[in-house]
Amino acid sequence: MRNIKLFIVAALFAFQANAQESKAQKKFFKKIKTEKVISNPSIVWKNFGPGMSGYNEEFWCHPTDANVMFMGPDMHVSYGTWDNGKSWHTLKDSDGLGVDMERVHDITFSKQNPDFGVAIERAGGVYTSNDRGRTWNLIYDIPRTSGKHVSNAHTQVTINPKNDKEWLIGAGDFWNIKENHRSLAKPHGNIHKRASYGYILKTKNGGKTWTKIAADISGNLDVARIIYHPKNPSTIFIATNYGMFVSTNGGDNWKAANKGLPNNLPRDLTSYYNPKTGDFELFLVEQTVYKKAGNTTTSIGGVYKSTDEGKSWTNITGNLAIDLTKISFYPEIDRYYNTIGYWFGQSKKEIKTELKALPTEALPVFNRLVVNPLNKDEIYVVFNKKHDKSFGAGDLWKTENGGKTWIVCARNGMYWKAKKDKAYWARRNNPIGDNIEFAHLQVNMDNGSERSGNRMLAINIKGEVFIGIDQQTLKSTDHGKTWQQVDDFETSPGSNKWIGRGDSNLPGRYMLHETGIKGRRLLASGEHGLWQTTDLDGWPDKQAVAVEQIDGQVHDHSGMHGQHSTSTMAVHPNDPNTIYSLAWRQEHRGKLRRTQDGGKTWENIATIFEGNNPSYRGLLTQYSLTIDPKEPKNMYFCTVLKPIAEVADGSAKLTKGGFGFYRSFDGGYTWELSNKGFHKKASVRRIELDPKNPNIIYAALNDNNGGLYKSTNKGTSWEKMKIPSVIKAVNNVFIDRNNHNIYIATGRRTGTYEEGGVWRSKNNGKSWKQIFKAPFVWQIETSPIDKDLIVISVAAQAGHISKNFMNPGIYLSQDGAKSWKKINKGLGQPNKMVDVKPDPYNKNVLWSAAWGSGWFITYLNKSTEGWLK
């Protein structure tokens, strides 16, 4: 009798505990749905790289603090450094919706209060900071002038140097380097739907109210730069697509300031001011205008300066033009013809036939310039040969004598490495040879044709210069004589093992942590191939993560190219040196790629897909490359008809292959599509082998009629499993190898709140229980060494309903889903974390990959160090 009473009491306690737990969970789920929750502060994600690995749109140096800089890369991230570039940190709110400071167009700081700054981003948001740029708050959304586009681009923001309450914001899309090319037919550039045009916004009260000024110049006014006179801020200078203008009454009236400018088509404007002497000068680079002259061209443009506050301009172009007859390098000549062909509206073939003679004085299309604040005679100008329409030797030119003579001061690639045209450059007193140190891009850049694409140029108060050649941030501390990358630390000289400094612009993809070698994790990426973790070489920070590239740019030499956009990979279960991978775009897309020596050499063993679009575009998304651990000749993967977490890059019309479940029974040489049992237009997003029986395969289908499917015959046929009817799409399926629990992550980008979340079955799918509530969950995984440790990735929904759930990001449970923690601290893209996993060897370690900011690691136990061996 006593035992029965004890049993009843225990049961009552258990019931009450479960009731309290359920009540606490309901409260938690309601809270994360309706109000912003701050992440657990003890769990901090660290971005380990690789650094940058994408294009940097803009770079800003703080006007009074040389240790503070900011960058605005193109993959919807933004970063700041407060230790002179030793480390970079996200400017975005880790606990926000993920759309803040997403594509920053400009950042400026007060000359009176170094902690106060203003920023604008592409969607039209105006942000302020009061802590030197560490955190930013949205204070205003600029109304669109027309249309309903998500973007509302503006170009520049400027603070009155003597009044922190007065700011100016220029309308337009001037710096859209990929899509705003100038030509004879369109000398003022292109008009894009993503931007508003025709005015400058002015506030006198710190953003509370705004008025439009300069609105009578042109309805298509596109503002390049806005400069207040440092001594008399009622005088304002603007460079626009319609020319140079000046106002002497705070912007109420404007008049042309173009005397001496041959084209009055400024591409950039900057100024020099010496507060001790009062010396103030303006510097401008013109759009180059080409004219036909017999069977060749002449070019008018260059660099100009004004010493009389814009009343007149003096040509300081000097010897900036190039004698193309002296350049024995076909890629540069080809770029010249591409440039003038675009300018005249003719094909490259037509213009080559018509204008056969190369000019002896050809000006490239320069688009940015800076002047050393400590020396007005030291000026730098740059062009972008990849994304703009331009040509020319080198990537950056400079003068140290006020424009009398110019030299190429940033040189890379096989032209400079081979010291071509030595006599010509000697006559110009121009150094030869390459002078740039890259990180993992070094092999690629050394063997390239200098078709790099520099989108940014900046200089700080110490005269240190910053450029962004290809996908690397570079710094010169010796006036352009040499350049060093500042995105990564190398563990030891020549090791090619890199520790990112935190500024990754990399499309992070799938991570594979069990690779047959305990200290090696494999990391897939967009545009930068396949990586592996490696030893630290004695690096002092034992919690740092070093990585090395094993396929990608390191193989771009001798006419060969590595795989640049790796979507998924797998390791042979009996040979850890044999790795297979698939790519969705760029080199080797649609091929199954294999290495048998751990990544030293690679071969393509099957062509599975082909498409009708250029190879650099997207073909189709592949995922879940899987090898049967018992029968390694059996291989599987899926292609996703409805990708939801991928970097958008178009989709080809397939000429070979299709969407769904693929299998091979001969080690990857031949493949077949096997969709029997799936509904029409099924989107197979993930597959999962049963850990007890690899003949059983589960498939998560994420289309609007999606669900969970199961095959018991290696994918020959599929049956739809019964799951809660509210679920419309299954984004991920995962089976815990410890207890065989099945987990599914569900929801749609535009679906209801109720259909999303994480569901668990403890009885092989007979019944399901929802263990996490959110409208759009991408992933769920448990730890192989701790069944109670669960991580999930909750994505943001479409913009118009994204605020229906206030806390996207990564969530952690350490008690089998009884309770959850939000753990976003340090993440810049909490709304789109494409992969998250517990470490398979240490339960105190978690890993994640972001849509556009590389890979992250966090430690649940801060004493964990030196474990990655």
Number of C-alpha atoms within 10 A of each C-alpha: 6 7 8 9 10 11 12 12 12 12 12 12 12 12 12 12 12 13 12 12 14 14 11 14 19 13 12 17 14 14 15 18 20 13 13 15 15 16 20 13 11 13 18 19 20 23 31 23 26 32 29 25 28 24 22 25 22 23 26 21 24 24 16 16 16 17 14 19 24 25 26 28 29 18 21 21 27 28 25 27 23 19 12 14 19 15 18 24 21 25 25 27 22 23 24 20 24 24 20 26 28 23 22 31 26 24 25 22 28 22 19 13 13 16 16 18 23 26 24 28 25 23 24 24 23 24 21 23 17 16 12 21 26 17 15 21 17 15 14 15 14 18 10 18 11 11 11 10 11 15 17 27 29 32 28 25 25 24 25 24 21 15 15 20 15 16 21 24 26 30 26 28 29 29 24 18 18 12 15 19 20 21 22 15 11 13 17 22 20 17 18 15 15 19 25 28 27 20 23 26 19 23 17 16 13 17 18 10 11 16 11 17 20 22 17 12 17 13 12 19 26 30 27 24 22 24 22 22 19 20 13 13 19 16 17 21 27 24 24 26 23 19 23 25 21 24 20 16 12 17 18 12 14 21 13 17 22 20 14 16 23 17 16 21 25 29 24 24 26 19 20 19 18 14 10 6 7 10 11 18 18 21 23 29 29 24 27 27 22 21 15 13 11 11 14 16 18 16 19 16 24 29 25 22 25 21 14 11 17 20 14 15 22 15 18 20 20 14 16 23 19 16 14 20 13 15 19 12 15 10 14 21 17 13 20 24 23 20 23 28 20 19 21 15 15 14 13 17 11 12 20 20 10 12 18 13 14 19 21 15 16 22 27 30 27 27 26 25 25 25 25 22 19 14 15 21 17 18 22 26 24 25 26 27 26 18 18 22 25 25 27 25 21 22 24 24 21 25 23 17 14 18 21 14 17 23 20 24 23 27 25 27 23 18 25 22 15 13 14 16 15 16 11 13 17 11 8 13 12 14 18 21 17 21 19 23 19 23 21 23 20 18 16 19 24 22 17 16 17 24 21 20 20 27 29 25 24 22 24 23 15 13 19 18 23 24 25 25 27 20 24 26 28 21 23 19 14 11 18 21 14 17 24 17 21 23 28 28 20 20 19 13 8 7 10 18 26 26 24 28 23 29 33 31 29 28 24 32 28 23 25 16 21 18 19 15 12 12 16 20 19 24 27 30 30 27 23 26 23 29 22 22 21 18 18 23 12 9 16 9 10 13 19 18 22 25 25 21 24 22 26 24 23 22 22 21 15 7 7 9 16 23 30 26 28 32 28 26 27 21 24 21 18 11 14 17 19 18 21 24 24 27 30 29 26 20 20 23 27 26 20 21 22 24 19 16 13 16 19 12 13 20 14 16 15 15 18 19 17 19 19 13 14 11 17 16 18 22 25 28 23 27 24 20 23 22 25 19 16 12 13 17 16 19 22 27 24 25 24 22 21 19 18 18 15 17 16 10 13 12 17 16 13 15 10 12 18 19 21 24 27 21 23 17 16 12 17 22 14 14 18 14 19 18 18 14 15 21 13 8 14 22 29 32 30 26 25 21 24 19 16 9 12 18 17 16 20 26 30 26 30 28 23 17 15 23 27 25 23 22 19 16 12 20 22 14 15 22 15 16 13 13 20 14 8 11 23 22 27 35 30 26 28 24 22 18 16 14 9 17 17 20 25 27 30 32 30 26 18 15 18 18 17 14 21 28 25 28 22 22 18 14 11 12 15 10 13 19 13 16 16 24 23 27 27 31 29 28 28 27 23 27 22 17 15 18 18 16 19 21 26 25 26 32 31 30 25 14 13 9 13 20 15 18 23 19 31 31 27 27 21 20 17 18 13 15 17 15 16 19 16 22 24 26 22 24 28 32 31 29 26 25 30 26 23 25 23 25 19 17 17 16 17 16 18 20 19 25 28 28 27 28 32 29 32 22 21 22 20 13 12 13 9 14 12 12 11 20 11
